[in-house]
Amino acid sequence: MFEKVVVANRGAAAARIVRALDGLGVKAVALYSEADRDAPYLAEAAEAHLIGEAAPTESYLNQDAILDVVKRVGADGLHPGYGFLAENPGFAARVEAAGCRFIGPAARWLEAMGHKTRARDTMKERGMPAGAGSGVLRDDEAALAAAGEIGFPVLVKPAGGGGGIGMLPARDSGQLLKVLGRARSMAERSFGTAEVYLERLLERPRHVEFQMVADRHGNVRHLFERDCSVQRRHQKVIEEAPAPALAREAVVALADSAAGILGAMGYDNIGTVETLYDGDGGFNFLEMNTRLQVEHGVTEEVTGVDIVAAQVKSACGHRLDAILPADVEVSGHAIQARVYAEDPIRFLPSPGPLDVFRPPRGDGIRVDTGYAEGSRITPYYDPLVAKVIVHADERNGAIGKLRDALDEFAIEGIKTNIPFIQAALGNESFVSGDVHTGLAEEVVASLKA
């Protein structure tokens, strides 16, 4: 096992990783920016080091500053969390070159799966179902030609990154020409490359993803699926496991197939295979995230597997049969709500002080956060305040438990999206399990009415 691991992240991600490392008997080295110097999880780490000013480019994206800490403290592992440098192959290679193990897939996997069109082609060639799409578009003429082959409506997507950034729909050729420039500009700013491609735009699909766990010895298993269909601006807000109102046989069969494909390819750490379900019984490969997911907690709650610990053990060289139980089954139902510091209708960030911050407590309620009362939500980072995760014997019980927990969650000093989440949890389509990626717009319309 590792002796000392640098946690190259912040907020709820850093707090969760520090806790997992402590449970493994590993010394956690926390990093923080000037804006996060009072973060409560810093006191839980064995060491904490300032790496720069508040701006991400000066701190959590500052590779030199992070690697300087790695060398100074003699760390033998680095956990990147999610976001920031978690899927940067150049950074992963630099960590390994410094004599420190990158706790995540090897740089070659970050590279292979980080480029969306190459990842789609790779998985499709090996039997993963995928919808119609293009390669990287050379120019506007190529985009028009590709759209003609795919058929409108289409979705313009960055080839170099995900997270919903730069994804713009087009329903005809005129609209396509208008949004291409915007999509390229957003992609360049966010991912360092202006490459974009097209996919067929599915109307009201479901977002279903499969959690994978692999070791460095060619073994891959899945921990079933999560439904992440409730999204605003392509960003997930509510996630649950198992996916409601889907045939278990079809879901498990695709999970088994995806694990087999990754095993044959030699994948070597945790990852998530993301798909869109088109409503007619078909799954379409979307992308693969080669990192810990924000929503990993719902899978942990229904399987009993500590995914962060599994990731650390895998990076350390443990075999899968020593990382996971022989038989993993889904028990009950779990739902996660991402509580953001934002306006609940316009989804605009609402930074400010947490004058009151009293998370809910109780059996089957889990809150992952990087804040405490008196903390300040700054404008420099993602406005996620906390993840509220509940577990119950069945889905209706989980919905009720989450609604009660959010009612109990006392937050003052900022606006939050809790009214939106509560409206979504009470939405007739959500309650029935008829979830889809357009549900957020319906919920916002109901709040405005």
N, C-alpha and C positions, 0 to 999 in steps of 0.2 A: 504494500500500500504506500501511497505517497506520504511524505513527511510534512511538506509545507506547500500549500497551493495558493497562488495569487488569484483573487476573484476580480476579474477585469470588467466590472459592471457596477450598477447602482440600483437603488430602490428595492422593489419587491424581489427582483431577480437576485440581487446580491444577498439580501437577507435570507432567501430560501437556500442559496448555495452554501452560505456560511453555516446554516443550521445542519445541512446534510453532511458537510465536512466534519463538523463537530461530532455528529453521530458516528462517523467512521474513525474517530480519533485522529483526524488530520488537522494540523494547524492551518487556520484560514488567515490569509493576508488580504485585508480589505483595502480598496483604493477609493479615494474620494476627491471631488473637485471642491473649489472654494464654496460653491453653492450648497454642497452636501456635507460640510464639515461637522454639522450637528446631527447627522443621520443616526438614529438609535441603534442600528445594527453594527455600527463601527465598534461599539463597546463589547459586542459579542465575539468579535474576531480576536485572534491571538495578537495581531498587529494591524495597524491602519496607517496608510501613507498618503499624503497629499500629492496629487499628480498634475495640478494645474488650475487655471481659471475656470469659470463656470461654463464657458462655451465648449461644446463637445469636442471641437477640433483642438482645443487646448488641453483637454483632459481625457475623456473616455475614448476618443479617437486618436489620441496622441501615442502612436506606437512606440516612439523613442522613450517617452516618459514611462510607459508601462514596462517596457523591457529593462529600463534602468532599475526599476524596483525589483523585477525578477532576479537580476544579477546581484543587487545589493543584499537581498534577503536570502539568497541561495535557494530559491524555490525550485522544486523538481516537477511541479505541475502548474498549469494555468487554466482556469475555467472562464470562458468568455461570456457565459450566460446567454442572453438572446438580445438581438439588436446590436448596435455599435459594430464591433469587429468580429462578431460571432461567426460570420460566414465569409470572412475575408481570407482567401487562400494565401495571399502574400504575407499576412500577419501570422497565420498558422505556421507557415514555413519559417518565418523569422523566430518564432517561439521555439520550434524544434531545433533550429540552428544554434540557439543560445543554450542548448543542453537541457531544455525544459519540455515536458510532455504537454502538448496541446490537448485538452480534454474535450474532444469532439472528433468528428471524422477527419481523416487525413486530408491534407491540402488538396490532393488530386480529386477527392470527392467534392470538396467545396467548389472547386473549379468546374468539375463535370456537371454538377447539379445546379450551380449558380447561374449558368446561362440557360434561360428557360427553353429556347427552341432546341438546343442540343439535348437538354434533359428530356424533353418530350419525345424527340426522335429516338433517343436511346431506350427509353422505357417502352415506347410503341413497338420498336423492333423486337423486343423481347416478350411481347405478348400483352402488355398493359393496354387496356382500351383507352383510346384518345379521340377527341373530336377533331373536326376540320380546323386546320390552322396553316399559317404560312411560315416561311423562313424569315430571317432578318430582311427588312425592306431596304433596298438600295436607294430608292427615291420615290416620289409621289406616283410616277407611272407604274412602278412595280407594285405599289400599294393598291392602286385601282385594279390592276390585273389580278392580284391575289384576292381582292374582295369579290371580283367577278366569279372566280372559281369557288370561293367558299360560300358566297351568297350572303346578302345583307339580312339582318343586322350583324355587324362585326364589332369586336372589341379591340382597340389598340392597346398594346401592352409593352412595357419595357422588357428588353431581353436580359438586362443585367441585374434585375432585382425584383423584389416582390413587395408584400405588405400592402397591396392596393394602391401604391403610389404610381401616378402617371397612367392609370387605366382609364380610358375614355371611350364611350360608345359612339358608334356612327351607324345611322340607319339608311343612309344613301351616299352616293359618291360626293355630293357637295359637302355634306357634313364631315365626311372622311377627310377631305382636303383641308377643312378648317381645323380639325383637331390634331392632325398629324404633327404640326409645328409645336403645338402646346405639349403634346406627349413627349416629343423628342427633347424639348427644353427641360421638362420635369425629370426625365430620365437622366439627362446629363448632370443636372444639379444634384440629384439624389444618389446616383450610382456610378457617376464618372464615365458613362458611355451613353450616347444618344441613340443607340440601336433599339428599334422597336419592331414588333411583328403583329400579326393579326390572328385572332381566334374567332370562331363562330360565337356570337353572343347568344347564350341560352337565356330564355325568358323564365324568370322565377325558378331557377335551379336550387338545389340544396347543396351545401358545402359539407362534404363528408370526408374526413381524413383518418388515416390509419397510423397508429403509433408503432414504430419499429425499434427493436433493440438488437444490436449486433455485437459480436466480439471481434477480436483481432485474429481469429482462427477460422474464419469462414462460416460462422454460424449466425443465422438471423431468425428471430421470432417476432411475432406481432403481439400487441396488447389490445387488440380489437380496435374499435373506431370511436370517433367523436363527431358529433354534429355541431357545426359552427356557422349555421346559416343566418343567424340574426346579426347583421352587420350594418354599420353606418359608414358610408363612403368607403366601402370595401374593407373596413376594419372591424374585426370581430368584437362583439359586445357580450353575447351570451353563448356559452358552449355547454354541451351536455354529453353524457355517455350512459348507456348506449344510445345510438341514434334512434329516435322514435319512429314508429309506423313504417319500418322497413323490414323486409323478409330477412330473418337472421341467416338463413342458409346462403343467400346471395351475398350478404355483407361479409360473412366469415370466409366464403369461397374467394372473394376478391382479396381479402386480407392475407389469406394463405398464399394466393398467387403472387402478390406483391412481395411477401417475405421470401418466396422461392426465387423470384427474379433478382432481388438484392443479394441473396445468398450466393447465387451463381456468379454474380458480378464481383463478389468479394467485399461488399460494403462492411465497414468496420466500427461503427458506433451507433448511437441513437439517431433517429431521423423520423420525419413524418411525410408520408405519401398523401398528397392532397388531391381530391377529386371533386368534380361537380356531378351531381346526380340529376339527370334531365327530366325525371318524372315519368318517363316511359320505361323504366326498368334498366336504364343504361347509365353506367359510370364513365366519366371522361377524365383521364389523367390531367391534372392542372399543373402541379409542380411538386418538387420535393424540397422540404426544409431540412437542411443538414445541421440542426441545432436543437437545443431544448426549446419547447414551445411554451408560450405564455400560459396556455390552457392545459399543461401537463397534469395539473392537480386533479382534474375530473377523472382522468384515467387512473391516477393513483388511488382515488377514493373507491372506485368500483373493482379494482384488481388487487389492492393491497400491496402493490409494488412501488417502492421508492425509486422513481425514475432517475432522479439526480444521482442517488447512490449507485444505481446500475450503470449510469454513464461514467462515473468516476472509476468504478471497478473495471469496466470494459477498457477504458483508456490505460488502466494500470496493467492490463494483460490477462485479467481473469477470464476463464472460459464461461460461456453462456450457461452451461448447466450448473455452475457455481454462483451465477448472478441471479437467475430466475428460478422460482419453484418449478418442479417438474410439470405441474398442471396449473395453469392460470385460467380462472373463470371470471365472468362478470357477475358481480353480486350487487343487487339493488340498482339505484339510479342516482347519478350525481349531476348537478348543474352548477356552473360558475357564472357569475355576473362581474364584469369589469366596471368598477366604479371609477369614473373619470371626473376630474375637476373641469367641468365644462357646462355650458348652457344645454339644458336637456332637449331643446328643440332645434337650435341652430348648430349645435355641436362645436361652438367656439370655445377655446380654452378659457378657464377662469382661475388664473393663478391668485395666490393670496395665502394668508396665515390660517393654520388649522387651530382656530381659537378653541374649538371643542372637537374632540376626536375620540369617540368611544365606540369601538367595533362591537358587533353582537357576539354573544357567547352562548354556548349550549351544546348539547349532544348532537353530533352530526353537522356542526357548523365549523368551518375553517376559514380564517381570514389571513391571506398573505399580503403583507404590506411592508414598505420601507419607511413608513412615517409613524409619528406619535403625536399626541397633543402638544401644541406649541411649535411643531414643524411648519415649514413654509413650502407651499407648492410654487416653484419658480417657473418662469416662462421658457427656460432653456431646454427642457426635456419633455418627453411624452407625458401628458397630464394624468396618467394612471395613478390613482390614489391607493386603491386596494382591490384585491380579488376576493370576492365572497363566494365560497364553495360550500354547498350543502350535499348531504348524502341521506337517502331514505330508502325504504324497502321498495317503493315503486314511484313512478314519475309524478303522479298527482301529489303524492306526499312531499316529494322534493320541491315541486313548484310552490306548494303552501309554505314549506319551511323556509324557502328563499325569500318569499314575500314577507314573512314575519321577521326574518333576520334583517332585511333592508329597512323595515319599519323601525326596528330597534337601533339601527346604525345612526348614531348622533354625530353629525358633522356641521360645524358652524364656521363661518369666515370665508367660505367659497361657495360657488354654485356647484352642484353635482348633477350627474345624469340619472340619479336614482328615480326621479319621476318617469323618465323614459323607460327604464328597466321595468318598473312596476307596471306601466301600461302594456309593455310587451308581454310580461308574464301573465297578464289578465286578458290578452288578446285571444279571441275565439279560435283563430287559426293556430296560434301557438299551443294553446291548451289541448287542442285536438291532435297535435303532432304534425299538422300540415304546415310545416315551417319552410321558408324559402328566403333567398337573399334580398327580396324586395319587401320583406315584412317591416323593416324599419320605416320605410316611407309611409306605409299604412298607419303605423303607430304614431308617427309625427303628425299625420293628418288628423288623427283622432284627438291628439293633444291640442291642436290648433282650433278644433271645432268648438 
